[in-house]
Amino acid sequence: MAYCRVSENLAGDYLNMSPTANMLIKVKNAQIAKADEVVIPFSKMNSEICRILKEKDFIKEFEKKKGKVKKVELPFLSVKLKYLDGEGAISGIKLISRPSRRIYVGREEIRPVRNGFGLAIFSTSKGLMTGDEAKKTGLGGEFLFEIW
């Protein structure tokens, strides 16, 4: 079982400029390395992204825990990765919005990802949701990333 220690893994993560991008890249890299589990810093955004990924069968499960980093107890998410026939459930991630360049999309502009085999994640006024959910509710918002 591949697993990284909390203190080594999270020490620099709390200073990262883009926590969402950091989380997604960590999950993608851990899956490439065939790790069973990955540890990421806790935030409401990361927790909501994990909820959607679990709901759509990209990860097995996630759990909020606490760990010590330099004598300070910090919350983190432990994410169990999913594999299908030895291959990771996540085959690709494309970051759309970045801290330096935010991309906003209206409900009419929402398109399927990879002919319906992927997900588009949006931050709307009603919270995080997939492209399909946003389109059904008639909302647009910040286009965060695509995952397939």
C-alpha positions as CSV (number, residue, x, y, z in Angstrom):
1,M,0.0,0.0,0.0
2,A,1.4,3.3,-1.0
3,Y,0.8,6.0,1.5
4,C,2.6,9.2,2.5
5,R,3.0,10.6,6.0
6,V,0.8,13.5,6.9
7,S,3.5,15.8,8.3
8,E,5.7,15.4,5.2
9,N,2.9,15.8,2.8
10,L,1.0,18.7,4.2
11,A,3.7,21.0,5.6
12,G,4.0,23.0,2.4
13,D,0.5,22.5,1.1
14,Y,-1.1,25.1,3.4
15,L,1.0,27.8,1.7
16,N,0.0,26.9,-1.9
17,M,-1.6,29.6,-4.1
18,S,-4.3,27.4,-5.6
19,P,-5.6,24.7,-3.2
20,T,-8.0,23.3,-5.8
21,A,-5.3,22.8,-8.4
22,N,-3.0,21.4,-5.8
23,M,-5.7,18.8,-4.7
24,L,-6.4,17.7,-8.3
25,I,-2.8,17.3,-9.2
26,K,-2.1,15.3,-6.1
27,V,-5.0,13.0,-6.8
28,K,-3.9,12.6,-10.4
29,N,-0.3,11.9,-9.5
30,A,-1.2,9.5,-6.7
31,Q,-3.3,7.5,-9.2
32,I,-0.5,7.4,-11.7
33,A,1.7,6.1,-8.9
34,K,-0.9,3.4,-8.1
35,A,-1.3,4.7,-4.5
36,D,-4.3,3.5,-2.5
37,E,-4.8,6.7,-0.7
38,V,-3.7,10.4,-0.9
39,V,-3.7,13.1,1.8
40,I,-4.7,16.6,0.9
41,P,-5.3,19.8,3.0
42,F,-8.9,20.3,4.1
43,S,-11.0,23.1,2.8
44,K,-14.7,23.3,2.2
45,M,-14.0,23.5,-1.6
46,N,-11.8,20.4,-1.5
47,S,-14.4,18.6,0.5
48,E,-17.2,19.5,-2.0
49,I,-15.0,18.4,-4.9
50,C,-14.4,15.1,-3.2
51,R,-18.1,14.7,-2.6
52,I,-18.9,15.2,-6.3
53,L,-16.0,12.9,-7.3
54,K,-17.3,10.1,-5.0
55,E,-20.9,10.6,-6.2
56,K,-19.7,10.2,-9.8
57,D,-17.5,7.2,-9.1
58,F,-14.1,8.8,-9.6
59,I,-12.9,8.0,-6.1
60,K,-13.9,5.3,-3.5
61,E,-14.3,7.5,-0.4
62,F,-12.9,10.4,1.5
63,E,-12.7,11.3,5.2
64,K,-11.8,14.4,7.2
65,K,-9.1,13.8,9.7
66,K,-6.6,15.8,11.9
67,G,-2.9,15.5,11.9
68,K,0.1,17.3,13.5
69,V,2.3,19.5,11.3
70,K,5.1,21.2,13.3
71,K,3.2,20.9,16.7
72,V,0.0,22.3,15.2
73,E,-3.0,20.1,14.6
74,L,-4.4,20.7,11.1
75,P,-7.4,19.1,9.3
76,F,-6.9,17.1,6.2
77,L,-8.8,14.9,3.8
78,S,-7.8,11.3,3.3
79,V,-9.0,10.2,-0.2
80,K,-9.1,6.5,-1.2
81,L,-8.6,6.2,-4.9
82,K,-10.5,3.9,-7.2
83,Y,-9.1,1.6,-9.8
84,L,-10.9,-0.4,-12.6
85,D,-9.0,-3.4,-14.0
86,G,-5.7,-2.0,-12.6
87,E,-6.3,1.4,-14.3
88,G,-7.2,4.6,-12.4
89,A,-10.8,5.8,-12.6
90,I,-9.4,9.2,-13.4
91,S,-7.6,9.3,-16.8
92,G,-7.3,13.0,-17.1
93,I,-7.9,16.4,-15.5
94,K,-7.8,19.8,-17.2
95,L,-7.8,22.9,-15.1
96,I,-9.8,25.7,-16.7
97,S,-10.0,28.6,-14.1
98,R,-6.8,29.6,-12.4
99,P,-6.2,32.3,-9.7
100,S,-4.7,34.6,-12.5
101,R,-7.4,33.8,-15.0
102,R,-11.0,33.1,-14.0
103,I,-13.3,31.6,-16.7
104,Y,-17.1,32.2,-16.3
105,V,-19.6,30.4,-18.5
106,G,-23.3,31.1,-18.9
107,R,-25.8,28.2,-18.8
108,E,-26.2,28.3,-22.7
109,E,-22.4,27.8,-23.1
110,I,-22.2,24.6,-21.0
111,R,-21.1,21.7,-23.2
112,P,-20.5,17.9,-22.5
113,V,-17.0,16.8,-21.7
114,R,-15.5,14.1,-23.8
115,N,-18.9,13.4,-25.5
116,G,-20.5,12.8,-22.1
117,F,-17.8,10.5,-20.6
118,G,-16.3,13.3,-18.4
119,L,-17.5,15.9,-16.0
120,A,-17.3,19.7,-16.0
121,I,-17.3,21.2,-12.5
122,F,-18.7,24.7,-11.9
123,S,-18.8,27.0,-8.9
124,T,-22.3,28.5,-9.0
125,S,-24.3,30.7,-6.7
126,K,-25.9,27.5,-5.4
127,G,-22.5,25.8,-4.7
128,L,-20.4,23.4,-6.6
129,M,-22.1,21.3,-9.2
130,T,-21.5,19.4,-12.4
131,G,-22.1,20.9,-15.8
132,D,-25.3,18.8,-16.2
133,E,-26.7,19.9,-12.9
134,A,-25.9,23.5,-13.6
135,K,-27.6,23.3,-17.0
136,K,-30.7,21.7,-15.5
137,T,-31.0,24.3,-12.8
138,G,-30.4,27.1,-15.3
139,L,-27.2,28.4,-13.7
140,G,-23.8,29.4,-15.1
141,G,-20.7,30.1,-13.1
142,E,-17.0,29.8,-12.8
143,F,-15.7,26.8,-14.9
144,L,-13.2,25.2,-12.5
145,F,-12.1,22.0,-14.3
146,E,-12.9,19.0,-16.4
147,I,-12.2,15.5,-15.4
148,W,-12.6,12.2,-17.3
